[in-house]
Amino acid sequence: MSTYNVKIHDISKRADRGKSKAYRVRWAVAGQRRERSFITKALADRFRADLMQAVKAGTPFDELTGLPEKSAAEQSRVTWYAHARAYIEVKWPSLAAKSRRSAAEALVTVSAALVAGTRGAPQADVLREALYSWAFNPNRQDVPQRREIADALTWIGRASRPVSDLAKADVLRQALIACARKLDGKPASARTVQRKRATLYNALRFAVEQDLLDYNPLDKIQWKAPEVGETVDRRVVANAGQVEAILAAIPDVVRDGGRFVGFFGCLYYAGLRPSEAASLRRTDCDLPPTGWGRIVLAETNPYAGASWSETDDGRELRGLKHRGQGETRTIPIPPELVGLICEHLERYGTTPDGRLFRGLRGGPLASSTYDRVWKEARAHALTTEIAASPLARRPYDLRHAAVSLWLNGGVPATEVARRAGHSVAVLLKVYANCIDGEEEAVNDKISQALSASRGRGRIGGKTARSRPVRIAKAQIRWVASRRNGNAL
């Protein structure tokens, strides 16, 4: 919707959450407050002047974006690159930090493909850096750029196709093909393709809202994304002996590795997600001297990077996945995990804010750190043959092993779903896998059932076992006759 109810305020100076952007332009559109921060006063003045000029010219403002609307002629010339930047600006405040990064990755892929030509193009890696680190990251758009980055952004601003071109199937197909390929030209994973296509679809919906397109062209194009495998590969699921062997190896292969044992133990014995374990606090844990304990989860603190979040440490405090704001999840924990956490507290204590686990330098525990620790310990604990397999290749596979163990141990699916933080439908579809090493026991049971069934009943005075033998002999005679040119 459009409005002429616009009020523009003076520029103010402040410290923006410890970041370098100190000059803030504030304005209101239809009573809704808007603001944008800049690294220099000159940039803020320029932006405010553009707003003032639009008001003086009688240009209506868009209530969704808070910015002046474009004329029909201007809209027909709006490039995909300009539209993508406007899209990320609008979506940015409502996106989680990791979702911001994911959306930027998709927009980089699509924008690099939707160019009218390659004459004068920068190197591919320079263009990707310019788009990823500046163009599609509002937190960094006003950070000084290297000359090659600025040149790359200038080039794509000129070379980008008009949004209207995406109504053509052959042009839109170029974007979809780019989404389906990795940088080396090999097929991307089905989940990556699905994620990037979803961002493209939403950006095109935004184009419809902005009257840049009459309809979403993705609804008409004949292109099918690869199917996303939603079930866990049973080969990744380790048994208790294998997990405990890897946990025991951690202090031997990593300096001060003991501080990570409790973290990985939470993933296996409690089925926590890595982000849930990384944000676990002492006050979340009930640790009795004997028997089972309990963990009560209320929040996660995933790491996405400082440039994608609103905090200097790159983390974002959020509620639990698949839970409403303020909801908690209670997980009983076995004595094995109670012991690991108690030992961890005795040796390492907690961070100043009460978190159990931290990085080697005392900061937040990053995924790159615990991934490296797990990789080294796994290679040390497993045989060469098993280490080359998918078994427990990622720390997240410990959660798969935990849920599979509970299901195969006879725990009701409703209780497993509650502890894991899933719906029952998702649980049974994704996590119903056998523990590695139990296949032989299952096969033995099937063999016993087959043996028991062979002695039951007779057919025509003969045992049921004799029929396959007669059929096999008949097949042999038929094959022999064919070789001799005869028919039975």
C-alpha positions in Angstrom: 0.0 0.0 0.0 1.1 3.6 -0.6 0.9 6.6 1.6 1.9 10.3 1.7 2.0 10.3 5.5 5.7 10.6 5.9 7.8 12.4 8.6 11.5 12.6 8.4 13.6 13.4 11.5 17.1 14.9 11.9 20.2 12.7 11.9 21.3 11.5 15.3 24.7 10.1 16.4 25.1 7.2 18.6 27.0 4.0 19.3 25.2 1.2 17.5 25.6 -1.9 19.8 29.3 -1.6 19.7 29.4 -1.6 15.9 31.0 1.2 13.8 27.8 2.6 12.3 27.2 5.8 14.4 24.9 8.0 12.2 21.2 7.2 12.2 18.5 8.4 9.9 15.0 8.1 11.4 11.7 8.6 9.6 8.1 7.4 9.9 5.8 6.1 7.2 2.1 5.9 8.0 3.0 6.1 11.7 5.5 3.2 11.5 9.0 4.2 12.7 11.9 3.4 10.4 15.6 3.8 10.7 18.9 3.2 9.0 22.4 3.6 10.3 25.5 4.7 8.4 29.2 4.7 9.0 29.7 8.3 8.0 27.6 11.5 8.3 28.0 12.1 4.6 26.3 8.8 3.7 23.5 9.5 6.2 23.0 13.0 4.8 22.8 11.6 1.2 20.2 9.1 2.2 18.1 11.6 4.2 18.3 14.0 1.2 16.9 11.4 -1.1 13.9 10.9 1.3 13.3 14.6 1.5 13.5 15.0 -2.3 10.8 12.3 -2.7 8.5 14.0 -0.2 8.9 17.4 -1.9 8.2 15.8 -5.3 5.0 14.3 -4.0 6.2 10.7 -4.4 4.1 8.2 -2.4 6.0 5.9 0.0 5.6 2.2 0.2 4.3 1.1 3.6 6.0 -2.2 3.4 9.5 -1.0 2.6 9.2 2.5 4.0 10.9 3.8 0.9 9.6 6.0 -2.0 7.7 4.2 -4.7 9.0 4.1 -8.3 7.2 5.1 -11.4 6.0 2.6 -13.9 8.9 3.4 -16.2 11.4 3.1 -13.4 9.8 -0.2 -12.3 10.3 -1.7 -15.7 14.0 -0.9 -15.4 14.5 -2.3 -11.9 17.3 -4.9 -12.0 17.3 -8.2 -10.3 20.3 -7.0 -8.3 18.6 -3.9 -7.0 15.5 -5.9 -6.2 17.4 -8.5 -4.3 19.0 -5.8 -2.2 15.6 -4.3 -1.4 14.3 -7.8 -0.6 17.1 -8.6 1.9 16.6 -5.2 3.5 12.9 -5.9 4.1 13.4 -9.4 5.4 16.5 -8.7 7.5 14.9 -7.6 10.8 12.6 -10.7 11.0 15.2 -13.3 10.0 17.3 -15.3 12.4 21.0 -14.9 12.0 21.6 -18.2 10.3 18.6 -17.6 8.1 20.1 -14.2 7.1 23.3 -16.0 6.0 21.3 -18.7 4.2 19.3 -16.1 2.3 22.4 -14.2 1.3 24.0 -17.4 -0.1 21.0 -18.0 -2.3 20.8 -14.4 -3.5 24.6 -14.6 -4.4 24.0 -17.7 -6.5 21.0 -16.3 -8.3 22.4 -12.8 -8.8 25.7 -14.1 -10.3 23.6 -16.1 -12.9 21.2 -13.3 -13.8 23.5 -11.0 -15.8 23.1 -9.9 -19.4 26.7 -10.6 -20.3 30.2 -11.2 -18.9 32.1 -8.4 -20.6 34.3 -6.6 -18.0 33.2 -9.1 -15.3 35.3 -9.4 -12.2 36.7 -12.8 -11.1 34.0 -15.1 -9.9 35.4 -15.3 -6.3 35.7 -11.5 -6.0 32.1 -11.1 -7.2 30.8 -13.7 -4.7 32.7 -12.0 -1.9 31.3 -8.6 -2.9 27.7 -9.9 -3.0 27.9 -12.1 0.1 29.9 -9.7 2.4 28.5 -6.4 1.3 25.5 -6.3 -1.1 23.4 -8.8 0.8 24.5 -8.1 4.3 22.9 -4.8 5.6 25.2 -4.9 8.6 28.2 -4.3 6.3 26.8 -2.3 3.4 28.5 0.9 4.7 31.8 -0.7 5.8 34.7 0.6 3.6 35.4 -1.7 0.6 38.5 -2.7 -1.2 38.7 -1.2 -4.7 38.1 -4.6 -6.4 35.0 -5.1 -4.3 33.6 -1.7 -5.1 34.3 -2.3 -8.8 32.6 -5.7 -8.7 29.4 -4.2 -7.2 29.5 -1.4 -9.8 29.7 -4.0 -12.5 26.9 -6.2 -11.4 24.7 -3.1 -10.8 25.1 -2.4 -14.6 25.1 -6.0 -15.9 22.2 -7.4 -13.9 19.0 -8.3 -15.8 15.8 -6.5 -15.3 13.4 -8.2 -12.9 10.9 -8.3 -15.8 13.2 -10.7 -17.7 12.5 -13.4 -15.1 9.0 -13.8 -16.6 10.8 -15.5 -19.5 11.2 -19.3 -18.8 14.7 -19.5 -20.3 16.0 -16.7 -18.1 14.5 -18.1 -14.9 15.8 -21.5 -15.8 19.3 -20.1 -15.7 18.7 -19.1 -12.0 17.4 -22.6 -11.2 20.3 -24.3 -12.9 22.7 -22.2 -10.8 20.9 -23.2 -7.7 21.4 -26.8 -8.6 25.1 -26.6 -9.0 28.1 -26.2 -6.7 31.0 -23.9 -7.5 32.9 -26.8 -9.1 29.9 -27.5 -11.4 28.9 -30.7 -9.6 25.3 -31.2 -8.5 24.5 -29.5 -5.2 22.7 -31.5 -2.5 19.0 -31.7 -2.7 18.6 -29.8 0.5 20.8 -26.9 -0.8 18.8 -26.8 -4.0 15.5 -26.7 -2.0 16.8 -24.0 0.3 18.0 -21.7 -2.5 14.9 -22.2 -4.6 12.7 -21.2 -1.6 14.6 -18.0 -1.3 14.2 -17.3 -5.0 10.5 -18.0 -4.8 10.1 -15.6 -1.9 12.1 -12.9 -3.6 9.8 -13.3 -6.7 6.7 -13.0 -4.5 8.2 -9.8 -3.2 8.6 -8.6 -6.8 4.8 -9.3 -7.3 4.0 -7.2 -4.2 6.2 -4.4 -5.6 4.3 -4.6 -9.0 7.5 -5.6 -10.7 5.9 -8.8 -11.9 2.3 -9.7 -12.5 2.7 -13.2 -11.1 5.3 -15.5 -9.7 6.9 -17.1 -12.7 8.2 -20.1 -10.7 4.6 -21.3 -10.5 4.6 -21.9 -14.2 8.0 -23.2 -15.1 8.5 -26.9 -15.6 11.4 -27.6 -13.4 11.5 -30.1 -10.5 13.9 -29.8 -7.7 15.7 -33.0 -6.5 13.9 -34.9 -3.8 15.2 -34.2 -0.3 16.0 -37.3 1.7 14.3 -36.8 5.1 15.3 -40.1 6.7 18.6 -40.5 8.5 21.1 -42.7 6.8 21.2 -45.7 9.1 25.0 -46.0 8.4 25.7 -42.9 10.5 24.2 -44.4 13.6 26.7 -45.6 16.1 26.2 -48.0 19.0 27.0 -47.2 22.6 30.4 -48.9 22.5 31.5 -47.0 19.5 30.4 -43.6 20.9 32.1 -44.3 24.3 35.3 -45.3 22.6 35.4 -41.9 20.7 34.6 -40.0 23.9 37.4 -41.8 25.7 39.8 -40.9 22.9 39.2 -37.1 23.1 41.6 -36.3 26.0 44.3 -38.3 24.3 44.2 -36.5 20.9 43.2 -32.9 21.7 45.0 -30.6 24.1 42.8 -30.0 27.1 40.2 -32.2 25.3 38.5 -33.2 28.5 36.4 -30.0 28.3 34.6 -31.4 25.3 33.7 -34.8 26.6 30.6 -33.6 28.5 29.5 -31.6 25.5 29.5 -34.6 23.2 28.0 -36.7 26.0 24.9 -34.3 26.0 24.4 -35.0 22.4 24.4 -38.8 22.8 23.0 -39.4 26.3 20.4 -36.6 26.2 19.8 -36.3 22.4 20.5 -32.6 22.5 21.2 -30.5 19.3 24.7 -29.1 19.3 23.3 -25.5 19.6 21.2 -26.6 22.7 24.2 -28.2 24.3 26.5 -25.2 23.6 24.0 -22.9 25.5 23.4 -25.3 28.4 23.8 -23.6 31.8 24.4 -25.0 35.3 20.9 -23.8 36.4 19.4 -26.0 33.6 20.8 -29.2 35.2 19.5 -31.3 38.1 22.4 -33.5 39.0 21.6 -35.8 41.9 24.5 -37.8 43.6 22.9 -41.1 42.4 20.5 -42.2 39.7 19.0 -40.2 36.9 19.2 -36.5 36.6 17.3 -34.0 34.5 18.0 -31.1 32.0 15.4 -28.4 31.4 16.0 -26.5 28.2 14.6 -23.0 27.7 16.8 -21.4 25.0 19.5 -21.9 22.4 22.3 -19.6 21.4 23.4 -20.7 17.9 26.5 -19.1 16.3 26.1 -17.5 12.9 28.9 -14.9 12.8 29.1 -11.3 14.1 28.3 -9.8 10.7 25.0 -11.7 10.5 23.8 -11.2 14.1 23.1 -8.2 16.3 25.7 -9.2 18.8 29.5 -8.8 18.8 30.1 -12.5 19.6 28.1 -13.7 16.6 25.5 -15.5 18.6 21.8 -15.1 18.8 19.7 -16.0 21.8 16.6 -17.8 20.6 13.8 -20.1 21.9 13.8 -23.8 21.3 13.3 -25.2 17.8 9.7 -26.2 17.1 8.6 -24.6 20.4 6.7 -21.4 21.2 8.5 -18.5 22.8 9.1 -19.2 26.5 8.3 -23.0 26.3 10.7 -25.5 27.8 11.7 -29.1 27.2 12.6 -31.5 30.0 15.0 -34.4 29.3 15.8 -37.1 31.9 19.5 -37.9 31.7 21.1 -41.2 32.7 23.8 -41.6 35.4 26.5 -41.7 32.7 25.7 -38.2 31.7 25.2 -36.9 35.2 28.7 -38.1 36.0 30.2 -36.5 32.9 28.6 -33.1 33.7 29.7 -33.3 37.4 33.2 -34.1 36.4 33.2 -31.2 33.9 32.0 -28.8 36.5 34.6 -30.0 39.0 37.5 -29.5 36.5 36.4 -26.6 34.4 33.6 -24.8 36.2 31.3 -22.5 34.2 31.6 -19.3 32.2 30.8 -16.0 34.0 27.2 -16.2 32.6 26.8 -19.8 33.8 27.3 -21.8 30.6 28.9 -25.2 31.0 30.9 -25.3 27.7 33.3 -22.9 26.1 36.0 -22.8 23.5 39.7 -23.4 24.1 40.3 -19.7 24.6 37.3 -19.3 26.9 34.9 -17.8 24.3 31.7 -19.3 23.0 32.0 -22.9 21.8 32.0 -22.6 18.0 30.9 -25.4 15.6 34.3 -25.3 13.9 36.0 -26.1 17.2 33.9 -29.1 18.2 33.8 -30.4 14.6 37.6 -30.5 14.5 37.8 -32.2 18.0 35.3 -34.8 17.0 37.0 -35.6 13.7 40.4 -36.2 15.4 39.0 -38.3 18.2 36.9 -40.4 15.8 39.9 -41.1 13.5 41.9 -42.2 16.6 39.2 -44.4 18.2 37.8 -46.3 15.2 39.5 -48.8 12.8 40.6 -47.5 9.5 37.8 -49.3 7.7 35.0 -48.0 10.0 36.5 -44.5 10.1 36.2 -44.4 6.3 32.5 -45.1 6.6 29.7 -42.6 7.4 29.4 -43.9 10.9 29.2 -40.9 13.4 30.9 -38.7 10.9 29.4 -35.5 12.4 28.7 -34.6 16.0 25.0 -34.2 15.0 25.0 -38.0 14.3 25.2 -38.5 18.1 21.7 -37.1 18.3 20.6 -39.6 15.6 22.2 -42.4 17.5 20.5 -41.3 20.8 17.0 -41.2 19.3 17.5 -44.5 17.4 18.6 -46.1 20.6 15.5 -45.0 22.5 13.2 -46.2 19.7 14.9 -49.5 19.3 15.0 -49.9 23.1 11.2 -49.9 23.2 10.6 -46.3 24.5 7.2 -45.2 23.3 7.4 -42.9 20.3 5.4 -40.1 22.0 8.0 -40.0 24.8 11.0 -40.1 22.4 9.4 -37.3 20.4 8.9 -35.2 23.6 12.5 -35.7 24.7 14.0 -35.0 21.2 11.8 -32.0 20.6 10.0 -33.4 17.5 6.5 -34.3 16.5 5.7 -38.0 16.5 5.2 -37.9 12.7 8.6 -36.3 12.1 10.2 -38.7 14.6 9.0 -41.9 12.9 9.8 -40.6 9.5 13.3 -39.3 10.2 14.8 -41.2 13.1 13.5 -44.8 12.9 16.9 -46.4 12.3 18.6 -49.5 13.6 21.7 -49.2 15.8 25.0 -50.2 14.0 26.0 -53.6 15.2 22.4 -54.9 15.9 21.7 -56.0 12.4 23.2 -59.5 13.1 20.9 -60.0 16.0 17.9 -59.1 13.9 19.0 -61.4 11.1 19.4 -64.3 13.6 15.8 -63.8 14.7 14.6 -63.8 11.1 16.6 -67.0 10.4 15.0 -68.7 13.4 11.6 -67.7 12.2 12.3 -69.1 8.7 13.6 -72.4 10.2 10.5 -72.7 12.4 8.1 -72.1 9.5 9.7 -74.7 7.2 8.3 -77.6 9.2 4.7 -76.4 9.3 2.2 -78.2 7.0 2.6 -80.3 3.8 1.5 -79.7 0.3 0.3 -82.8 -1.7 1.9 -85.1 0.8 5.2 -83.4 0.4 6.8 -80.8 2.7 6.7 -77.2 1.5 10.5 -77.3 1.1 10.3 -79.6 -1.9 8.4 -77.2 -4.2 11.3 -74.8 -4.7 13.6 -77.8 -5.5 11.2 -79.1 -8.2 10.8 -75.6 -9.7 14.6 -75.2 -9.8 15.1 -78.5 -11.6 12.4 -77.6 -14.2 14.2 -74.3 -14.8 17.5 -76.1 -15.4 15.9 -78.5 -17.9 14.3 -75.6 -19.8 17.7 -73.7 -20.0 19.4 -76.9 -21.3 16.7 -77.4 -24.0 17.1 -73.9 -25.2 20.8 -74.4 -25.7 20.1 -77.5 -27.8 17.5 -75.6 -29.9 14.6 -77.6 -28.5 11.5 -76.7 -26.4 10.1 -78.6 -23.5 
